[in-house]
Amino acid sequence: MKRVLTGNNSACWGIRLSRVKLIAAYPIPTQVHIMEELSIMCKDGSLDARFLQLESESSALAAVIASQTTGIRSFIACSLNSLSHMHDLLYRAAGARLPIVMLTVKKSLESGGHIGSDQADALIQRDTGWIQMYVENNQEVLDSVIQAYRIAEKVHLPVMICYDDLFSGHVCEPVDIPGQDEADTFLPSYEPEFFLDPKNPKSFYSQLLPDNYMDMLYQLQTAHEKALDIIDETGKSFKKILGRSCGVVENIECKDAQIVLVVHGAMTCPARHILKQMRKKGQKMGVLKIRIFRPFPVTAVQTALKGCKKVIVIDKNYSLGKGGIFADELKSAISDVPDAPLVYSYIAGLREKNIALEDIREMINETISRDTPPRHSVWKG
């Protein structure tokens, strides 16, 4: 079934098809439409789930942690400053190995009252132990929700799905909605391995002694490393059933490329357009879309960039005093690769600014003309 949906509407369909049983809501502007539509679905019976409206962000995540501990497939959405208010509980959810799925609709954290869209709210949470996905369009929003539950329940890690507010959340696009039977084939009913059961008492989230704390963190690290293979396997299974695939990265004509444009999220769309133009002009160029940021797909990135000479990384984010966050991760990923490509880092698209085609062309021309990259990220726009 095809419909024209916003990114937020697409997310709701993903939740419905995943047969989520509990939704905890503290509505804020960027995700209020998600919670409004889910509350309607719960009321009209199209989604058989309990809808909780809580008094704060921390209460909402605490409710989801509690429900997931009892073995109930649960959902939460958040972004902006509200995500920061959940910071301590994000660590708790990951440390407890709970397969929660959260949607974060990207907004800027900087004070000033603007409605700009960047990725600071989610990226400052990158070390909390959650898997992070950055999705391109509304179809991928829907597909990623269903995939995220399967991934989370296999690796026992929470998943954060991130997409732009201005360029996905409120923008309408044609979306192919799977049938419920197809979704059920891909994502069966949740049967937790560990859950709170009075008939079989267990202890959860107990205080760790110093000797156990490092073991717990090592297990989390191991789970993240295994998650990359699980994510690729999940994408292949999804393609068999529904004909669409999403892996940790998407390699677009990188095989013979001398210059590769590394992007993520909604900026992938203009990058695809520029790629077609550059290829028609005879420029050996490719695009590498990074879909999974945590765990960072080091091997996949190294493989995709093998043989290229220059890499342009566009970041819609910043680490003040350092530079673009994706660029910094990519430099680390290829640091031990022989004949590694030169990395040209750009920061663009902050606040309400779109990353225009002309901006990308300018980045490409600058990269071609420079033999060595600038020491620091170049700000555009």
One Martini backbone bead per residue (centre of mass of N, CA, C, O) as a GRO file, in nm:
protein
  381
    1MET     BB    1   0.094   0.038   0.025
    2LYS     BB    2   0.043   0.372  -0.087
    3ARG     BB    3   0.167   0.684   0.058
    4VAL     BB    4   0.150   1.013   0.176
    5LEU     BB    5   0.418   1.101   0.401
    6THR     BB    6   0.555   1.180   0.673
    7GLY     BB    7   0.798   1.104   0.887
    8ASN     BB    8   0.608   1.082   1.133
    9ASN     BB    9   0.401   0.895   1.000
   10SER     BB   10   0.599   0.668   0.933
   11ALA     BB   11   0.671   0.601   1.224
   12CYS     BB   12   0.385   0.510   1.310
   13TRP     BB   13   0.371   0.270   1.117
   14GLY     BB   14   0.612   0.122   1.236
   15ILE     BB   15   0.488   0.081   1.517
   16ARG     BB   16   0.235  -0.069   1.430
   17LEU     BB   17   0.385  -0.308   1.274
   18SER     BB   18   0.550  -0.386   1.553
   19ARG     BB   19   0.358  -0.423   1.796
   20VAL     BB   20   0.338  -0.226   2.013
   21LYS     BB   21   0.250  -0.204   2.382
   22LEU     BB   22   0.423   0.067   2.465
   23ILE     BB   23   0.371   0.425   2.528
   24ALA     BB   24   0.581   0.703   2.603
   25ALA     BB   25   0.476   1.046   2.682
   26TYR     BB   26   0.646   1.373   2.610
   27PRO     BB   27   0.549   1.635   2.458
   28ILE     BB   28   0.715   1.791   2.181
   29PRO     BB   29   0.736   1.967   1.897
   30THR     BB   30   0.898   1.752   1.712
   31GLN     BB   31   0.703   1.483   1.829
   32VAL     BB   32   0.393   1.539   1.862
   33HIS     BB   33   0.277   1.398   1.605
   34ILE     BB   34   0.342   1.115   1.689
   35MET     BB   35   0.173   1.108   1.955
   36GLU     BB   36  -0.096   1.183   1.834
   37GLU     BB   37  -0.126   0.942   1.637
   38LEU     BB   38  -0.084   0.713   1.845
   39SER     BB   39  -0.329   0.788   2.021
   40ILE     BB   40  -0.535   0.732   1.798
   41MET     BB   41  -0.463   0.436   1.747
   42CYS     BB   42  -0.529   0.344   2.037
   43LYS     BB   43  -0.830   0.440   2.036
   44ASP     BB   44  -0.924   0.285   1.754
   45GLY     BB   45  -0.743  -0.005   1.753
   46SER     BB   46  -0.496  -0.018   1.542
   47LEU     BB   47  -0.340  -0.008   1.827
   48ASP     BB   48  -0.230  -0.246   2.071
   49ALA     BB   49  -0.185  -0.007   2.320
   50ARG     BB   50  -0.030   0.165   2.572
   51PHE     BB   51  -0.088   0.510   2.674
   52LEU     BB   52   0.155   0.731   2.815
   53GLN     BB   53   0.128   1.037   3.000
   54LEU     BB   54   0.383   1.234   3.109
   55GLU     BB   55   0.565   1.484   3.315
   56SER     BB   56   0.843   1.377   3.181
   57GLU     BB   57   1.122   1.262   3.036
   58SER     BB   58   1.221   1.072   3.260
   59SER     BB   59   0.950   0.928   3.302
   60ALA     BB   60   0.926   0.807   3.021
   61LEU     BB   61   1.187   0.635   3.027
   62ALA     BB   62   1.125   0.486   3.291
   63ALA     BB   63   0.871   0.343   3.183
   64VAL     BB   64   1.016   0.188   2.954
   65ILE     BB   65   1.214   0.036   3.130
   66ALA     BB   66   0.998  -0.113   3.294
   67SER     BB   67   0.839  -0.249   3.060
   68GLN     BB   68   1.082  -0.396   2.929
   69THR     BB   69   1.149  -0.568   3.186
   70THR     BB   70   0.858  -0.725   3.151
   71GLY     BB   71   0.840  -0.789   2.822
   72ILE     BB   72   0.772  -0.514   2.660
   73ARG     BB   73   0.713  -0.361   2.376
   74SER     BB   74   0.873  -0.040   2.336
   75PHE     BB   75   0.818   0.331   2.321
   76ILE     BB   76   1.004   0.636   2.217
   77ALA     BB   77   1.016   1.002   2.198
   78CYS     BB   78   1.271   1.250   2.100
   79SER     BB   79   1.438   1.577   2.167
   80LEU     BB   80   1.652   1.795   2.222
   81ASN     BB   81   1.649   1.887   2.549
   82SER     BB   82   1.494   1.629   2.637
   83LEU     BB   83   1.730   1.434   2.586
   84SER     BB   84   1.913   1.554   2.806
   85HIS     BB   85   1.716   1.480   3.046
   86MET     BB   86   1.789   1.155   2.984
   87HIS     BB   87   2.090   1.085   3.015
   88ASP     BB   88   2.112   0.888   3.262
   89LEU     BB   89   1.897   0.674   3.142
   90LEU     BB   90   2.053   0.585   2.894
   91TYR     BB   91   2.260   0.422   3.050
   92ARG     BB   92   2.061   0.230   3.188
   93ALA     BB   93   1.940   0.096   2.934
   94ALA     BB   94   2.210  -0.019   2.828
   95GLY     BB   95   2.312  -0.168   3.087
   96ALA     BB   96   2.034  -0.347   3.087
   97ARG     BB   97   1.976  -0.454   2.792
   98LEU     BB   98   1.745  -0.284   2.637
   99PRO     BB   99   1.511  -0.307   2.351
  100ILE     BB  100   1.484  -0.005   2.278
  101VAL     BB  101   1.293   0.243   2.092
  102MET     BB  102   1.404   0.559   1.950
  103LEU     BB  103   1.293   0.876   1.847
  104THR     BB  104   1.483   1.138   1.678
  105VAL     BB  105   1.412   1.475   1.612
  106LYS     BB  106   1.606   1.696   1.467
  107LYS     BB  107   1.774   1.947   1.671
  108SER     BB  108   1.879   2.229   1.815
  109LEU     BB  109   2.049   2.319   2.125
  110GLU     BB  110   2.090   2.598   2.088
  111SER     BB  111   2.049   2.893   2.195
  112GLY     BB  112   1.773   3.137   2.063
  113GLY     BB  113   1.483   3.023   1.947
  114HIS     BB  114   1.521   2.840   1.719
  115ILE     BB  115   1.435   2.590   1.438
  116GLY     BB  116   1.672   2.430   1.392
  117SER     BB  117   1.870   2.168   1.215
  118ASP     BB  118   2.051   1.923   1.389
  119GLN     BB  119   2.272   1.672   1.577
  120ALA     BB  120   2.344   1.737   1.879
  121ASP     BB  121   2.138   1.585   2.061
  122ALA     BB  122   2.246   1.293   1.976
  123LEU     BB  123   2.567   1.310   1.970
  124ILE     BB  124   2.601   1.356   2.285
  125GLN     BB  125   2.489   1.033   2.309
  126ARG     BB  126   2.709   0.830   2.175
  127ASP     BB  127   2.825   0.706   2.478
  128THR     BB  128   2.563   0.541   2.612
  129GLY     BB  129   2.506   0.254   2.422
  130TRP     BB  130   2.360   0.330   2.168
  131ILE     BB  131   2.223   0.280   1.883
  132GLN     BB  132   2.284   0.465   1.569
  133MET     BB  133   2.057   0.612   1.333
  134TYR     BB  134   2.075   0.761   0.994
  135VAL     BB  135   1.820   0.884   0.797
  136GLU     BB  136   1.700   0.990   0.479
  137ASN     BB  137   1.386   0.900   0.466
  138ASN     BB  138   1.060   0.800   0.502
  139GLN     BB  139   1.099   0.507   0.425
  140GLU     BB  140   1.339   0.463   0.626
  141VAL     BB  141   1.187   0.516   0.879
  142LEU     BB  142   0.993   0.280   0.869
  143ASP     BB  143   1.199   0.049   0.826
  144SER     BB  144   1.380   0.111   1.081
  145VAL     BB  145   1.182   0.044   1.300
  146ILE     BB  146   1.148  -0.256   1.240
  147GLN     BB  147   1.452  -0.325   1.246
  148ALA     BB  148   1.524  -0.223   1.533
  149TYR     BB  149   1.377  -0.443   1.693
  150ARG     BB  150   1.534  -0.682   1.585
  151ILE     BB  151   1.812  -0.585   1.670
  152ALA     BB  152   1.768  -0.528   1.973
  153GLU     BB  153   1.665  -0.829   2.040
  154LYS     BB  154   1.943  -0.965   1.956
  155VAL     BB  155   2.165  -0.763   2.122
  156HIS     BB  156   2.065  -0.606   2.370
  157LEU     BB  157   1.993  -0.302   2.249
  158PRO     BB  158   1.945   0.016   2.210
  159VAL     BB  159   1.763   0.238   1.975
  160MET     BB  160   1.846   0.524   1.766
  161ILE     BB  161   1.642   0.723   1.558
  162CYS     BB  162   1.756   0.957   1.308
  163TYR     BB  163   1.591   1.269   1.201
  164ASP     BB  164   1.485   1.529   1.030
  165ASP     BB  165   1.261   1.775   1.077
  166LEU     BB  166   1.252   1.961   0.810
  167PHE     BB  167   1.337   1.706   0.586
  168SER     BB  168   1.116   1.480   0.720
  169GLY     BB  169   0.902   1.519   0.945
  170HIS     BB  170   0.732   1.756   0.745
  171VAL     BB  171   0.771   1.585   0.488
  172CYS     BB  172   0.636   1.474   0.188
  173GLU     BB  173   0.615   1.123   0.083
  174PRO     BB  174   0.638   0.839  -0.074
  175VAL     BB  175   0.506   0.533   0.080
  176ASP     BB  176   0.569   0.194   0.151
  177ILE     BB  177   0.336  -0.014   0.305
  178PRO     BB  178   0.329  -0.278   0.471
  179GLY     BB  179   0.206  -0.558   0.559
  180GLN     BB  180   0.137  -0.728   0.842
  181ASP     BB  181   0.241  -1.005   0.748
  182GLU     BB  182   0.522  -0.909   0.663
  183ALA     BB  183   0.605  -0.792   0.935
  184ASP     BB  184   0.566  -1.060   1.098
  185THR     BB  185   0.779  -1.222   0.945
  186PHE     BB  186   1.016  -1.033   1.029
  187LEU     BB  187   0.850  -0.953   1.316
  188PRO     BB  188   0.792  -1.112   1.568
  189SER     BB  189   0.701  -1.180   1.854
  190TYR     BB  190   0.789  -1.101   2.171
  191GLU     BB  191   1.057  -1.307   2.332
  192PRO     BB  192   1.202  -1.286   2.613
  193GLU     BB  193   1.478  -1.396   2.790
  194PHE     BB  194   1.454  -1.147   2.993
  195PHE     BB  195   1.236  -1.101   3.285
  196LEU     BB  196   0.994  -0.987   3.492
  197ASP     BB  197   0.903  -1.262   3.724
  198PRO     BB  198   0.737  -1.384   3.994
  199LYS     BB  199   0.785  -1.699   3.916
  200ASN     BB  200   1.098  -1.587   3.829
  201PRO     BB  201   1.319  -1.456   4.005
  202LYS     BB  202   1.507  -1.146   3.952
  203SER     BB  203   1.786  -0.936   3.903
  204PHE     BB  204   1.795  -0.579   3.840
  205TYR     BB  205   2.023  -0.327   3.836
  206SER     BB  206   2.251  -0.382   4.009
  207GLN     BB  207   2.504  -0.317   4.200
  208LEU     BB  208   2.833  -0.259   4.112
  209LEU     BB  209   3.130  -0.377   4.136
  210PRO     BB  210   3.443  -0.307   4.037
  211ASP     BB  211   3.492  -0.592   3.900
  212ASN     BB  212   3.216  -0.568   3.715
  213TYR     BB  213   3.217  -0.305   3.547
  214MET     BB  214   3.418  -0.377   3.320
  215ASP     BB  215   3.264  -0.624   3.219
  216MET     BB  216   3.011  -0.473   3.130
  217LEU     BB  217   3.151  -0.288   2.920
  218TYR     BB  218   3.268  -0.518   2.748
  219GLN     BB  219   2.994  -0.638   2.669
  220LEU     BB  220   2.896  -0.386   2.522
  221GLN     BB  221   3.121  -0.376   2.313
  222THR     BB  222   3.069  -0.656   2.192
  223ALA     BB  223   2.777  -0.599   2.105
  224HIS     BB  224   2.850  -0.374   1.904
  225GLU     BB  225   3.026  -0.545   1.718
  226LYS     BB  226   2.796  -0.751   1.648
  227ALA     BB  227   2.579  -0.552   1.532
  228LEU     BB  228   2.684  -0.510   1.243
  229ASP     BB  229   2.605  -0.793   1.139
  230ILE     BB  230   2.306  -0.782   1.220
  231ILE     BB  231   2.231  -0.540   1.042
  232ASP     BB  232   2.300  -0.672   0.770
  233GLU     BB  233   2.117  -0.920   0.803
  234THR     BB  234   1.855  -0.758   0.834
  235GLY     BB  235   1.864  -0.623   0.555
  236LYS     BB  236   1.850  -0.888   0.390
  237SER     BB  237   1.582  -0.992   0.506
  238PHE     BB  238   1.413  -0.748   0.423
  239LYS     BB  239   1.456  -0.782   0.117
  240LYS     BB  240   1.323  -1.062   0.082
  241ILE     BB  241   1.034  -0.954   0.181
  242LEU     BB  242   1.036  -0.617   0.072
  243GLY     BB  243   1.283  -0.514  -0.137
  244ARG     BB  244   1.457  -0.372   0.091
  245SER     BB  245   1.773  -0.208   0.184
  246CYS     BB  246   1.969  -0.182   0.504
  247GLY     BB  247   2.272  -0.088   0.618
  248VAL     BB  248   2.548   0.059   0.751
  249VAL     BB  249   2.601   0.115   0.447
  250GLU     BB  250   2.624   0.308   0.130
  251ASN     BB  251   2.751   0.216  -0.186
  252ILE     BB  252   2.808   0.476  -0.440
  253GLU     BB  253   3.027   0.446  -0.679
  254CYS     BB  254   3.327   0.365  -0.532
  255LYS     BB  255   3.516   0.166  -0.686
  256ASP     BB  256   3.646   0.412  -0.901
  257ALA     BB  257   3.691   0.636  -0.707
  258GLN     BB  258   3.868   0.945  -0.623
  259ILE     BB  259   3.602   1.074  -0.504
  260VAL     BB  260   3.437   1.092  -0.180
  261LEU     BB  261   3.114   1.136  -0.052
  262VAL     BB  262   3.034   1.189   0.289
  263VAL     BB  263   2.720   1.090   0.429
  264HIS     BB  264   2.399   1.173   0.599
  265GLY     BB  265   2.091   1.146   0.579
  266ALA     BB  266   1.926   1.395   0.400
  267MET     BB  267   2.194   1.473   0.232
  268THR     BB  268   2.192   1.232   0.029
  269CYS     BB  269   2.011   1.340  -0.195
  270PRO     BB  270   2.197   1.566  -0.317
  271ALA     BB  271   2.439   1.375  -0.356
  272ARG     BB  272   2.312   1.201  -0.578
  273HIS     BB  273   2.275   1.429  -0.782
  274ILE     BB  274   2.572   1.514  -0.806
  275LEU     BB  275   2.682   1.243  -0.900
  276LYS     BB  276   2.544   1.238  -1.176
  277GLN     BB  277   2.678   1.495  -1.284
  278MET     BB  278   2.978   1.408  -1.249
  279ARG     BB  279   2.965   1.150  -1.424
  280LYS     BB  280   2.883   1.295  -1.691
  281LYS     BB  281   3.172   1.460  -1.677
  282GLY     BB  282   3.390   1.218  -1.582
  283GLN     BB  283   3.385   1.199  -1.278
  284LYS     BB  284   3.537   1.007  -1.028
  285MET     BB  285   3.265   0.942  -0.825
  286GLY     BB  286   3.136   0.908  -0.484
  287VAL     BB  287   2.905   0.764  -0.235
  288LEU     BB  288   2.889   0.765   0.130
  289LYS     BB  289   2.657   0.617   0.341
  290ILE     BB  290   2.597   0.672   0.684
  291ARG     BB  291   2.379   0.498   0.899
  292ILE     BB  292   2.585   0.396   1.117
  293PHE     BB  293   2.741   0.534   1.408
  294ARG     BB  294   2.637   0.325   1.633
  295PRO     BB  295   2.845   0.152   1.549
  296PHE     BB  296   3.127   0.210   1.386
  297PRO     BB  297   3.196   0.121   1.038
  298VAL     BB  298   3.505   0.057   0.975
  299THR     BB  299   3.526  -0.169   0.759
  300ALA     BB  300   3.322  -0.049   0.555
  301VAL     BB  301   3.478   0.214   0.511
  302GLN     BB  302   3.747   0.099   0.416
  303THR     BB  303   3.633  -0.053   0.170
  304ALA     BB  304   3.496   0.193   0.021
  305LEU     BB  305   3.786   0.374   0.023
  306LYS     BB  306   3.941   0.198  -0.154
  307GLY     BB  307   4.154   0.389  -0.378
  308CYS     BB  308   4.106   0.660  -0.294
  309LYS     BB  309   4.218   1.007  -0.254
  310LYS     BB  310   3.945   1.161  -0.169
  311VAL     BB  311   3.756   1.308   0.111
  312ILE     BB  312   3.420   1.420   0.172
  313VAL     BB  313   3.292   1.565   0.472
  314ILE     BB  314   2.958   1.612   0.584
  315ASP     BB  315   2.849   1.820   0.853
  316LYS     BB  316   2.553   1.854   1.083
  317ASN     BB  317   2.785   1.939   1.292
  318TYR     BB  318   2.964   1.977   1.619
  319SER     BB  319   3.287   2.018   1.790
  320LEU     BB  320   3.391   2.228   1.996
  321GLY     BB  321   3.741   2.250   1.925
  322LYS     BB  322   3.734   2.051   1.655
  323GLY     BB  323   3.456   1.950   1.472
  324GLY     BB  324   3.353   1.720   1.279
  325ILE     BB  325   3.229   1.415   1.380
  326PHE     BB  326   3.238   1.227   1.133
  327ALA     BB  327   3.524   1.305   1.046
  328ASP     BB  328   3.668   1.209   1.301
  329GLU     BB  329   3.581   0.912   1.277
  330LEU     BB  330   3.701   0.858   0.996
  331LYS     BB  331   3.995   0.918   1.056
  332SER     BB  332   4.021   0.690   1.263
  333ALA     BB  333   3.937   0.448   1.072
  334ILE     BB  334   4.196   0.525   0.854
  335SER     BB  335   4.476   0.556   1.013
  336ASP     BB  336   4.586   0.235   0.940
  337VAL     BB  337   4.581   0.289   0.633
  338PRO     BB  338   4.723   0.240   0.352
  339ASP     BB  339   4.691   0.503   0.158
  340ALA     BB  340   4.515   0.709   0.269
  341PRO     BB  341   4.291   0.934   0.237
  342LEU     BB  342   4.204   1.248   0.211
  343VAL     BB  343   4.047   1.476   0.450
  344TYR     BB  344   3.756   1.677   0.393
  345SER     BB  345   3.609   1.915   0.610
  346TYR     BB  346   3.254   1.990   0.656
  347ILE     BB  347   3.026   2.251   0.762
  348ALA     BB  348   2.661   2.219   0.733
  349GLY     BB  349   2.317   2.294   0.775
  350LEU     BB  350   2.254   2.486   0.990
  351ARG     BB  351   1.972   2.522   1.103
  352GLU     BB  352   1.771   2.634   0.828
  353LYS     BB  353   1.986   2.531   0.645
  354ASN     BB  354   2.054   2.417   0.348
  355ILE     BB  355   2.210   2.181   0.135
  356ALA     BB  356   2.319   2.286  -0.144
  357LEU     BB  357   2.432   2.214  -0.451
  358GLU     BB  358   2.637   2.449  -0.463
  359ASP     BB  359   2.789   2.374  -0.206
  360ILE     BB  360   2.893   2.098  -0.305
  361ARG     BB  361   3.043   2.198  -0.553
  362GLU     BB  362   3.240   2.376  -0.395
  363MET     BB  363   3.371   2.149  -0.234
  364ILE     BB  364   3.476   1.991  -0.476
  365ASN     BB  365   3.650   2.214  -0.607
  366GLU     BB  366   3.833   2.259  -0.363
  367THR     BB  367   3.941   1.969  -0.347
  368ILE     BB  368   4.069   1.956  -0.629
  369SER     BB  369   4.261   2.221  -0.581
  370ARG     BB  370   4.370   2.064  -0.330
  371ASP     BB  371   4.643   1.880  -0.198
  372THR     BB  372   4.556   1.977   0.094
  373PRO     BB  373   4.401   1.982   0.380
  374PRO     BB  374   4.270   2.134   0.618
  375ARG     BB  375   4.304   2.120   0.958
  376HIS     BB  376   4.011   2.223   0.957
  377SER     BB  377   3.701   2.278   0.950
  378VAL     BB  378   3.475   2.390   0.704
  379TRP     BB  379   3.256   2.657   0.684
  380LYS     BB  380   2.918   2.654   0.546
  381GLY     BB  381   2.677   2.932   0.523
   0.00000   0.00000   0.00000
